[in-house]
């Protein structure tokens, strides 16, 4: 398989747009004026592929939500989650295991939708998150090969996750480790992260969260992000080595969004990773994060800032984003946080990323993100590396291909099949 690099000028005129990964192009639902709301709605809709939602339930809920009102968002999704969880429990009580499993899976999604915009300081967030986990675990217990709830030992603490097998035989098989980005959970990874898709193709699956990621941080506030992602990854691989079903020589690592930094970073140092997948490559974290959150000028001015003049987005950075990195003193920690983000760079590690790597970029993320990913990708040494750009003509221009799970997983697992077999 030869390395692919796409000619953006000739074949992908969409890349000339400014890029808006949250809501752009024809595959977005365009129900909300809020781009963030619209993208999240598509995220939940995309989980219908693997029984994680129903189109009618999603649209019926969305049309009741006051655009831009987080309280309304929480209330309507929680109401739908409770209704579907009730169905699941009723079906289970009557012995209808398949119906119960499918309803628990949908409730899993709707509870996550409910707490998505809740502040970490809001006690309802942890309550809704617990319901999210409980519904997923209830569903997992009803599969022919039940999902195993795991606590991965990590520096005296634990990382949450699920180990899943396609069948009960204890034969060694290839395994994929799947991790989320900045705002997902291990449970969600079963749906649009590739968990269900991998099981259908005969792979073992470990869906997990590293330090700082949503569920891990909610469960243990001492678990904060770090730039040297090879350290928690080593703990995950140590765990996999204890599993008799795992062929440790056939381990793939899949990461989404911020995972586009974390996965290649880990692969540069941890040689037990045999192949990795990014959607999409993120060669450096600092610029896109501080630009998106509107704090670049504040950080780079290195001058004291009056917290009373901050925008809503800037306050979110201080109150929700920075604590996940271990910075909880608000404006006084902003400069130190920026320094940590600058450590999150892949530049200089190109020759160390020797395993095959598949990158999937999307046209809706814009030309700058595409160019950065392609520039770094072109420096990687393995001849089996592969670069794919998905577009709105495929219904796949949104960030991390949220509009087309079937295409996303076809690209990922066809490539992994060819690498491993």
N, C-alpha and C positions, 0 to 999 in steps of 0.2 A: 504494500500500500504506500503510495507516494504522498509526500507532504502537499497539502493543498493550501494555497493562499489566493484569495479572491480579488479580482480587479474591480474595485468599488465604482470607478468612474464609468466603465462600460456596462457592467451587468447589474449594478445596484444603485440606480439614481435616488432611491429612497434615502440613502445615506447622506445626501446633500441637505436633508432637513436638520433642524437644530437638535432633534432627538428628545423624546419625552417618554421614558420607559414605562411610565404609569398609565398613560391613556393616549394612544395615538393610533391612527389608522383604522381600517375597516373591521378588525376583529374585536375592538373594544365595545362593550355594551352601550356606552353613552346614555346611561340611565341618570347619572348624577352629573352636575356641573363640577363638583369636586373631583379632580383627577384622581386623588388618592382613594376616595370612595369607589370610584368607577373601576379602578384597578383591583381593589380588594374584592369587589363583586365578581369580577372575572376570575380571580383566584379561586373563589368558592365554586363558581360554575365549572371550572376546569376539573374539579374533583368528582364530577358526575361520571367520568370515564370508569372509575373504579368504585362505584357505589358510595362515594363520599358526599353526595348531595343529589338533589333533584331540581331540575330546571324550574318547575312550577313553584316549588317551595322557595327557591332563591328569589325569583321575581316577585312572588306574592309578598315576601318580606321586604324587598328593596323598595317597592312602591309605597310602603307605609312609613319609610324613614324620611325624616326631615333633612334635606340636603345640608351637609356640613355640621349637623348637630350630633355630637358624639353620644350624648345621653339617649337620644332617640335611636341611634344605631345600636347601642347596647341593649336597650329595652326590647326592640323588635326581634333581634337575633336570639336573645335569651328566650323570648316567648316561643319562637319556632323550635328552638333546641329542646325546651321542656315538653312541648307537644309531641315531638318525634321520640324523645326518650320515653315518654309515657307509652307510646305505641310499642316500642321495643320491649318494655317490661311486661306489657299485657301479652304480647306474642310469646315471650319466654315462659310466662306463667302457664300458658296453654300448650306448651310443648312445640311451638312453631319456631324452631331454632334458626332456620335460614332467614325468615322474616325478621326475627329479633336481631340477628347479626347485622342485617342490612340497615335496620332502623338505628341501631347503636352507632354504626359507622356514620350515618348522616348527622346524628346528634353530636358526634365528635366534632364535625366541621362547624356546625352552627354555634356550639359553645365557644370554639376558638374565635369565630367571627364576632361573637358578643364581647369578648374581653379584649379584642385587638386594639381598640383605641382607649381602653381604660388606663389611667395612670397607675404606676406601680404603687403609689401611696393609697390608692382606692382599694379597700378591703374586698370589694366584689371581684377584683381581678383574680386573686388567688382562689376564691370560691369557684368562679367560673372555670378557671384553669383546672381545678380538681375534678369538676364535672367532665371536662374535656378528656382528661386522662382516664377517668373511671369508665366513661362510655367506650373509649377505644379498647381498654383492657377487657371490658365485658364482651365486645365484639371479637377480640382476639381469642378469647377462650372458647368461642363457638365455631372456629375453623376446624377442618379435619385434622390439620396439624396445628395445634394451638400456638399462639405467639408466646414467647418467653419474655417476661418483663425482667430487665437486667439492670444491675447497678455496677457500673464499671469502676473498679478501684482506681483512684487518681489522687496522689499526694495526700493520703489520709482521709480523703473524701470520696464521693462517688459521682459519676456522670450517668445521667438517665438514658435509657434506650430500650430497644426491643430486638431480640434475635429471632429470626423467622426462617423456617425451612420449607421447601416445596413439598416434602413428604417425610414420613417418619423414619425411613431407612437411615442408618448411621454411616452411610458411605460418604467419602470425602468429595466435596463439590467446590466449584468456584464460588467466591463470596464477594458481595459488594458492601462496602461501608458507605453510608449515605448521610451527609450532614447538611443542615440548613444554612441560611445566611444570618442576617441580623434580626429577623423578626418572626421566624418560624418555630415549630416544635417538632420533636421526633415523631409524634403521632401524625402530623401532616405529611411527613415524608413517605408514608405508606401510599398516599394517594397520588400527589403530583410530583413527588421526589423520585419515584421509580421503584418503591418497595413492592407494590403489587405487580408491576410490570416485570420485575426481576424474578419473582416467585413463579410467574407464568412461564418463564423461560428456563427454569431449573436452577436458578442461583439461590444460595443462601443470602440472607439480607441482615445487616445490622444497621438499623436506623438509630442515630444517637445525637446527643447535643453536647457540645464542648463548653468550656467555661465561658460565661458571659451570654450565652444564647438563651432564648426566652424561658423555657422550662427549667433549664439547669440553674439559671439565676433566680427564678421565682422560688425554687426549692431550697437554694442555698446561696445567700447573698455574698458569701465569700468567694464564690466561683465567678471570677471576672476575666474579661478578655486579656489575652497576652499575644505578643507579636510572634513568639517562637512556638508556632502551632504544632511543631513536631513533638513537643513534650506531651500534650494530651493525646496526640495521635499514637504515640508509642504505648501509652496505657491501653488504648483501644486495641491495638495489635497484640499486645500481651494477652488481653482477654481472649481474642480470637484464637490464639495459639492453644488455649485450653479446651477448645471445642473439637470433638472428634469428627464432626461433619465438615470441617473447614480444611480445604487444601491451601495451606499457607503460601504456596507458590503461585496461587491464582487468586489474588486479592486486588479488587479494583476499588478506587476511592472516588466518590462523586460529590461535588460541592456546588452550591447555587449561590448567586449573588456575592456576598462577602466570601463565600466558599471559594470564589475565583481567586482569592489571595491565599486563603488558609490551606487549600488542598495542594497547590504547587509548592508552597512553602514547606509543608510537611514532606512532600516527595523529594525535595532537595536534600533532606537529611535522613529520612527514614526509608531505607532500601528494601524493606519488606513490602512496600507498595509496588505492585507489579504493573499497574496501569492507572491513569487518573483522568477524570472528566471534569471540566469546568463549564459553567453556564452563568457568566462568561468570565474569561481571564481578567483579573484585576491587578495589573502590575504594581500599582501603588495605591494606597488607601487614602492618604491625606487629602489630596486635591479634590477628588469627587465628594468626599464626606464634608469637608468644611465649606465647599462651595454650595452643596445641596442644603446644608443646614444654616447657611447665611452667616457664618462666623469667621470667614477668611480674613476680612479686614480687621476684625477685632483682634484675632490672634496675631496677625502680622504687624499690627501697629505697636504691640507690646506696651500699650498704655492702659492705665486703669479705666474701667468702664462702669458707668452708672447702671446697675441692674434694672432700675425702674424704666429704662428706655428700650429694653430689649423687645424684640418681636415675639409673637407666639412660637414661631419655629425655633428661635434662639433659646427661649425658655425651655422648650421641649428638650433641646440638646443638653441643657444644664441639669434638668430634673429627671430625664428618662435615659438619655444616651450615655452621658459621662459616667454615672454610677456603675454601669456595666463594665467599665474599664477600671474601676476602683477609685474613681475621683468623685467625691461626694460633697465637696466644699463650694460647689457652684462656681461663680465667676472667678474666684481666686485660684481654682484648679484648671481653668481653661487653657492656659499656656502649657502647663505640664501635660494635659491631655493631647494637645496638638503635637508636642514632642514625641509622645508615644505613637501617635498615628504615623508620624514620619518614619518610625522604625518599621512600619508595615509596608515593606517594599520588596519586590522580587528582583529588581534590577541588581545585577551582580551575581545572581544565582543560576543564570541560564545554563551553564555547563554542568551544573550539579543535578538538574532535572533530567535524568537519563531514561526514566521509564517512558513508555508511550503515553502521549497526552492527546485527548480529544477536547477541542474547544468549540462551544456553540455560542455564537454571538447572534444578536437579533437586530434587524434594521431599525426598529423603533428606539433603540438605545442611542442612536445617533452616530455620526461620523467620528467624533472625538473618541468615544469609547471603543468603536471598531478599530480605529487607527492604533490606539494604545495597545489593545489586545493583539492585533496583527503584528505590530512592531516587535513585541516581546516574543510572540509565538515564532516568528521567523528566525529567532536566535537559538531556538531549542534544538538539540542535536539528534534526537531519535528519528530515523527515517519513517517510522510508522505513525508519527504525529499527524493529526488531521484537524483541519479548521473548517467549520461550517457556519454559514450565515443564513438564518431563516428570515422570511419576509412576510409582509401583509398579504401577498398573493397566496401564501400558504396558510393564512390565518394564524401567523406565528411571529408577529413583529414585537409583541410585548415582552417586557423584561422576563428573562428566564423561560421564555416560550410558554407563558401562562395560558395562552389561548388554544394550544394544541398539544395536549399531553401525549396523544397517540404518536404524533410525529416526533416529538422530543424523545420518547422512549424507544421508538424504532431506530433513530439515529444512534442513541447511546448503546443499546444492547446489540444491534447488528455489528457495530464497531468492536465492542468488547468480545463478542463471539469470534470475530475474525482474529483478534489479538490472542485470545486464550486458546482457540481451537484450530 
